[in-house]
Amino acid sequence: MALLKIFQTKLNGSSLIENLVASVIIMLVFVIASFSINNVLRNQTNSSAKLDNHVKELTYLVVYDKISEGYTETYINWNIEVRGDNTKTFLIVLDKHTGIEKKEELLNAF
């Protein structure tokens, strides 16, 4: 019997205007969050595209002997180095922040 009294208590409802205002606030929060996430992802993609273009440029320069083994440079947030042994040449890209190293063989680049 006590359970029935708990479920039968009256709750005050909210007006239509209050519901609309709450809905608009929630939608604004989600729109701002989605724009922020989109901006972060776009910036990361642009940064990666810049690195890829620079690596292609360095690959071209190595293949056509404009730069030689032992070449090092810092490009934005990456350390780039050209290393080689007797038969192969490698372009090594090291991310300064994460420490991730990417190694690309340049023997058959073109």
CORMOWO-V871431 format. One record per residue. N is the residue number from 1. SS is DSSP state (a for helix, b for strand, c for the rest). PSI is psi in radians with two decimals (* if undefined). D_FIRST is the distance of its C-alpha to the first C-alpha in Angstrom with 2 decimals. Layout:
n	ss	psi	d_first
N	SS	PSI	D_FIRST
N	SS	PSI	D_FIRST
//
This chain:
n	ss	psi	d_first
1	c	-0.64	0.00
2	a	-0.62	3.79
3	a	-0.68	5.39
4	a	-0.66	5.30
5	a	-0.61	6.71
6	a	-0.76	9.06
7	a	-0.30	10.33
8	c	0.03	10.82
9	c	2.52	13.01
10	c	2.39	16.58
11	c	2.47	19.27
12	c	2.30	22.85
13	c	2.93	25.11
14	c	2.77	28.66
15	c	2.95	31.73
16	a	-0.70	34.09
17	a	-0.74	36.73
18	a	-0.72	34.52
19	a	-0.72	33.64
20	a	-0.75	37.34
21	a	-0.76	38.46
22	a	-0.72	36.07
23	a	-0.73	37.24
24	a	-0.72	40.87
25	a	-0.77	40.51
26	a	-0.74	39.01
27	a	-0.70	41.81
28	a	-0.70	44.45
29	a	-0.77	43.32
30	a	-0.64	43.56
31	a	-0.78	46.94
32	a	-0.72	48.39
33	a	-0.73	47.22
34	a	-0.66	48.74
35	a	-0.67	52.01
36	a	-0.80	52.21
37	a	-0.73	51.72
38	a	-0.73	54.25
39	a	-0.75	56.76
40	a	-0.80	56.48
41	a	-0.67	56.97
42	a	-0.73	59.88
43	a	-0.67	61.62
44	a	-0.68	61.32
45	a	-0.76	62.73
46	a	-0.70	65.61
47	a	-0.74	66.42
48	a	-0.67	66.49
49	a	-0.67	68.69
50	a	-0.75	71.14
51	a	-0.78	71.44
52	a	-0.74	72.00
53	a	-0.70	74.74
54	a	-0.67	76.40
55	a	-0.70	76.33
56	a	-0.69	77.97
57	a	-0.79	80.62
58	a	-0.64	81.33
59	a	-0.80	81.47
60	a	-0.79	84.10
61	a	-0.62	86.07
62	a	-0.79	86.06
63	a	-0.66	87.08
64	c	0.43	89.96
65	c	0.61	91.08
66	c	-0.51	90.36
67	c	2.70	88.45
68	c	3.10	88.95
69	c	2.55	87.07
70	c	-0.07	85.98
71	c	2.32	84.79
72	b	2.60	81.72
73	b	2.82	79.87
74	b	2.14	76.64
75	b	1.97	74.92
76	c	-1.78	71.90
77	c	0.34	69.57
78	b	2.51	71.46
79	b	2.22	74.50
80	b	2.35	76.66
81	b	2.48	79.45
82	b	2.07	81.99
83	b	2.77	82.93
84	b	2.81	85.02
85	c	-2.75	86.90
86	c	-0.56	89.97
87	c	-0.39	88.36
88	c	2.60	85.05
89	b	2.40	83.91
90	b	2.50	80.32
91	b	2.07	78.51
92	b	2.18	75.87
93	b	2.15	73.16
94	b	2.12	71.12
95	b	2.15	68.09
96	c	-0.63	68.44
97	c	-0.78	64.73
98	c	-0.35	63.26
99	c	0.16	66.37
100	c	2.30	66.11
101	b	2.31	69.56
102	b	2.23	70.57
103	b	2.22	73.86
104	b	2.24	75.71
105	b	2.36	78.94
106	c	0.17	81.56
107	c	-0.86	84.09
108	c	0.87	83.15
109	c	-0.58	81.55
110	c	*	83.43
//
